[in-house]
Amino acid sequence: MVFLKKGPQRNQDSLVAAKIQQDHLSNITKMAEAGKLLVAGPFGNDEDLRGIFIMNCKDSLEVVSLVNADPAVKAGRLVFEVKPWWTVKNAVFK
């Protein structure tokens, strides 16, 4: 599980911030289509904790590699924390 948090670089103008968000959402779609991302979503508040990813990867190194490539992370708008998380087989959001 990945916790997405506000990053240190959130001072982009509105056009740049919108482009980063668009690219972030495209990356989410790409990871989901590849079967690496099971769940993604924001929290409905303006706190430091912005959202989560629930990943389907072989290990945390793969998770870190994928999340580091996210445009919002690369731009510094988001930072992340990875927490190992398991669930019972076939028990994710049915």
trRosetta pair geometry for C-beta under 8 A, 3 or more apart (Angstrom, degrees):
i j d omega theta_ij theta_ji phi_ij phi_ji
1 52 6.3 -20 -173 -165 96 113
1 53 7.2 161 -160 84 48 55
1 54 5.5 -20 -108 -106 77 69
1 55 7.3 -174 -89 16 25 81
1 82 7.4 145 78 -157 44 53
1 83 5.0 -22 67 66 96 93
1 84 7.8 53 21 141 78 6
1 85 4.0 39 -15 2 107 143
2 52 6.4 144 78 -161 61 58
2 53 4.0 5 50 52 116 100
2 54 7.7 -156 21 -72 76 26
2 55 6.3 61 -16 -23 109 114
2 63 6.5 -174 -65 179 113 117
2 67 5.7 178 -134 -92 154 147
2 80 5.2 -8 -174 -169 104 126
2 81 7.2 152 -157 75 56 42
2 82 5.5 -25 -101 -100 75 67
2 83 7.8 175 -85 22 27 71
3 49 6.2 -49 -175 -138 108 99
3 52 6.0 -26 -103 -103 51 79
3 80 6.4 152 77 -156 51 67
3 81 4.6 -9 55 57 104 95
3 83 6.8 44 -14 -4 104 111
4 49 7.6 103 79 -165 53 56
4 50 4.8 -67 110 69 96 100
4 51 4.6 -3 52 62 123 77
4 52 6.6 -156 10 -78 89 25
4 53 6.9 80 -36 -13 109 91
4 72 7.9 36 -160 103 129 133
4 78 5.0 -20 -168 -163 101 129
4 79 7.7 147 -157 76 54 36
4 80 5.3 -29 -101 -99 57 90
5 48 5.2 9 -159 156 98 87
5 49 5.7 -41 -102 -100 80 46
5 50 6.0 151 -122 4 20 93
5 78 6.7 129 66 -159 39 71
5 79 5.2 -30 68 67 95 85
5 80 6.8 164 17 -92 80 34
5 81 6.9 40 -10 -6 120 99
6 10 6.3 -21 -168 -55 100 144
6 48 4.9 -97 20 -142 107 62
6 50 6.0 125 -55 -45 63 116
6 77 7.7 -67 -152 171 56 55
6 78 7.1 -75 -125 -111 20 53
6 79 7.5 4 95 22 29 89
7 10 6.5 147 71 -51 72 90
7 72 7.6 168 0 156 135 81
7 73 7.3 153 -67 -128 146 46
7 75 7.8 134 74 95 152 68
7 76 4.6 -173 138 169 135 52
7 77 5.0 103 41 120 120 12
7 78 4.9 -47 -27 1 112 3
7 79 4.5 130 -99 -28 84 81
8 76 5.7 -57 63 180 74 111
8 79 7.5 47 -10 -39 78 123
9 12 7.3 53 151 -35 88 93
9 75 6.2 -137 97 145 129 68
9 76 2.9 57 26 104 124 125
9 77 6.1 -72 87 -62 81 49
10 17 7.9 51 -163 -110 63 120
10 76 7.8 -123 -45 119 54 85
10 77 5.6 96 -96 -131 71 71
12 16 3.9 -115 177 94 118 119
12 17 4.5 155 88 -59 112 80
12 20 6.7 99 61 -7 167 137
12 75 7.2 -13 -45 170 143 128
12 77 7.2 -48 7 -78 124 113
13 16 5.2 86 55 15 73 103
13 17 6.9 -143 95 -6 32 94
14 17 5.6 -55 -139 40 31 112
14 18 6.1 34 159 -22 65 106
15 18 5.8 -53 -147 34 28 111
15 19 6.5 28 153 -18 62 105
16 19 5.7 -55 -150 36 33 112
16 20 6.4 34 152 -19 66 104
17 20 5.7 -52 -148 36 32 113
17 21 6.4 32 152 -19 64 106
17 77 7.2 127 -132 -105 82 143
18 21 5.6 -54 -148 37 32 112
18 22 6.3 36 152 -21 65 104
19 22 5.6 -50 -146 34 32 114
19 23 6.4 29 155 -14 64 106
20 23 5.8 -59 -149 41 30 109
20 24 6.2 38 149 -26 65 106
20 71 5.5 -167 -153 135 68 110
20 72 5.5 106 160 -93 104 68
20 75 5.0 -59 -127 15 134 167
20 77 5.8 118 139 -7 149 149
21 24 5.3 -49 -145 32 33 117
21 25 6.5 32 156 -17 65 103
21 72 7.0 51 -92 -81 47 116
22 25 6.0 -55 -151 36 29 108
22 26 6.5 31 149 -19 63 106
23 26 5.5 -50 -146 36 35 115
23 27 6.4 39 152 -22 65 103
23 71 3.7 18 114 21 121 169
23 72 7.6 167 84 -40 91 71
24 27 5.7 -55 -152 34 29 112
24 28 6.7 35 148 -23 63 101
24 70 6.0 47 -128 179 77 100
24 71 5.2 -119 -66 63 64 98
24 72 4.1 27 -91 -27 129 113
24 78 7.7 99 -122 2 138 137
25 28 5.4 -45 -150 29 37 116
25 29 6.7 39 151 -18 64 101
26 29 5.7 -52 -154 35 34 113
26 30 6.4 37 148 -21 66 105
26 71 8.0 40 55 3 99 133
27 30 5.4 -50 -147 35 35 115
27 31 6.4 33 155 -17 67 103
27 69 7.2 -178 -148 114 133 87
27 70 5.1 152 119 -126 157 71
27 71 6.0 -179 -25 2 138 91
28 31 6.0 -56 -149 38 29 107
28 32 6.3 28 153 -18 64 109
28 37 6.4 -128 -160 119 63 168
28 40 4.9 -146 -150 92 121 169
28 53 7.9 -144 -122 -105 93 109
29 32 5.7 -58 -146 38 30 111
29 33 6.2 28 157 -18 66 108
30 33 5.9 -56 -145 37 27 109
30 34 6.4 21 155 -14 62 110
31 34 5.7 -61 -148 42 31 109
31 36 4.6 -84 -169 74 83 107
31 37 3.8 67 120 -13 109 122
31 40 7.9 96 76 -48 123 140
31 53 7.9 -9 111 -150 153 132
31 55 7.9 -59 169 -120 129 89
31 66 6.1 95 -115 -178 124 127
32 35 7.7 47 177 -68 32 21
32 36 7.6 -96 -73 56 21 66
32 37 4.5 -64 -73 75 62 105
32 38 7.8 137 -123 -84 80 13
32 40 7.2 -101 -64 3 114 122
34 37 7.7 65 58 11 87 82
35 56 6.1 -72 154 81 73 131
36 55 6.1 -16 163 -156 73 88
36 56 5.9 -153 -149 62 29 78
36 57 5.9 38 -151 -74 89 87
36 62 7.7 -131 -142 148 118 113
36 66 5.9 -165 152 -119 146 162
37 40 5.7 4 173 -41 126 114
37 53 5.8 -67 -134 -160 103 106
37 54 7.5 107 -164 74 60 52
37 55 5.9 -40 -102 -110 56 64
37 56 7.2 -137 -54 17 10 86
37 66 8.0 -168 -57 151 97 144
38 54 4.7 -56 66 99 105 99
38 55 6.9 162 9 -122 88 10
38 56 5.2 95 -42 -33 105 107
38 92 5.9 -33 172 160 144 153
38 93 7.9 155 157 25 107 124
39 52 7.1 6 112 107 101 102
39 53 7.1 155 87 -159 61 38
39 54 4.0 30 45 32 101 113
39 92 7.5 -142 -32 -180 117 115
39 93 6.8 126 -78 -17 124 149
40 51 7.0 42 -178 155 71 125
40 52 7.1 -159 -136 95 44 56
40 53 5.1 -1 -102 -107 87 72
40 54 7.6 -141 -62 24 51 66
41 51 5.7 -154 107 -153 37 109
41 52 6.5 0 57 52 70 79
42 50 6.0 -49 -138 163 88 71
42 51 4.0 -64 -105 -81 46 117
43 47 7.1 -38 98 47 136 102
43 49 5.9 39 13 113 152 90
43 50 6.4 -166 29 -179 95 20
43 51 5.8 -159 -9 -84 72 52
43 52 7.8 74 -47 -13 92 87
47 50 7.9 -157 81 -69 64 49
50 78 6.4 -103 49 -115 149 105
53 67 6.9 -169 40 -95 154 112
54 85 7.1 -80 -133 83 91 137
54 92 7.4 177 130 -146 146 129
55 63 5.0 140 77 -113 167 103
55 66 7.1 145 -130 68 136 144
57 60 7.7 116 94 -85 127 21
57 62 4.0 -171 -176 94 125 121
57 63 4.8 -171 42 -59 156 77
57 66 7.0 -147 -85 2 140 138
58 62 5.3 88 44 -6 82 148
59 62 5.6 106 58 7 64 97
59 63 7.4 -118 111 -1 40 92
60 63 5.1 -50 -148 37 44 118
60 64 6.1 46 154 -22 72 101
60 82 5.3 127 -149 135 106 146
60 84 6.6 -70 -66 -75 117 88
61 64 5.8 -51 -146 36 31 110
61 65 6.4 33 153 -20 63 106
62 65 5.6 -54 -148 35 32 114
62 66 6.4 28 156 -16 65 107
63 66 6.0 -62 -151 39 28 107
63 67 6.1 14 160 -9 67 113
63 82 5.4 119 112 -125 136 137
64 67 6.1 -61 -138 44 27 103
64 68 5.9 32 161 -24 65 110
64 82 6.3 -79 -69 -30 83 150
65 68 6.0 -54 -144 34 23 112
65 69 6.8 21 156 -19 57 108
66 69 6.0 -64 -160 32 30 111
66 70 7.6 48 144 -41 61 89
67 70 5.6 -25 -164 -7 47 118
67 73 6.0 103 156 -43 73 164
67 80 5.2 -74 160 53 141 165
67 82 7.5 -174 19 -70 154 107
68 73 6.0 -127 -134 120 30 140
68 74 7.4 82 168 -71 56 79
69 73 7.6 48 57 63 20 123
69 74 7.1 4 -161 -50 25 117
70 73 4.3 77 69 11 98 109
70 74 6.7 -171 87 -10 47 87
70 78 7.2 -34 105 68 129 129
71 74 5.5 -55 -139 40 32 112
71 75 6.1 26 162 -15 67 109
72 75 5.9 -55 -141 41 29 108
72 77 4.6 -76 -164 68 82 112
72 78 4.3 44 131 10 108 115
73 76 7.7 45 178 -68 30 24
73 77 7.7 -83 -67 55 22 71
73 78 5.1 -57 -79 80 61 95
73 79 7.0 101 -133 -105 82 31
73 80 6.3 -33 -106 -11 124 112
76 79 7.8 5 -151 -59 52 84
87 91 5.1 -142 155 75 109 106
87 92 5.7 111 87 -70 156 86
88 91 4.0 53 72 -3 92 144
90 94 7.3 28 164 -51 75 137
91 94 7.1 -84 -146 -2 32 113
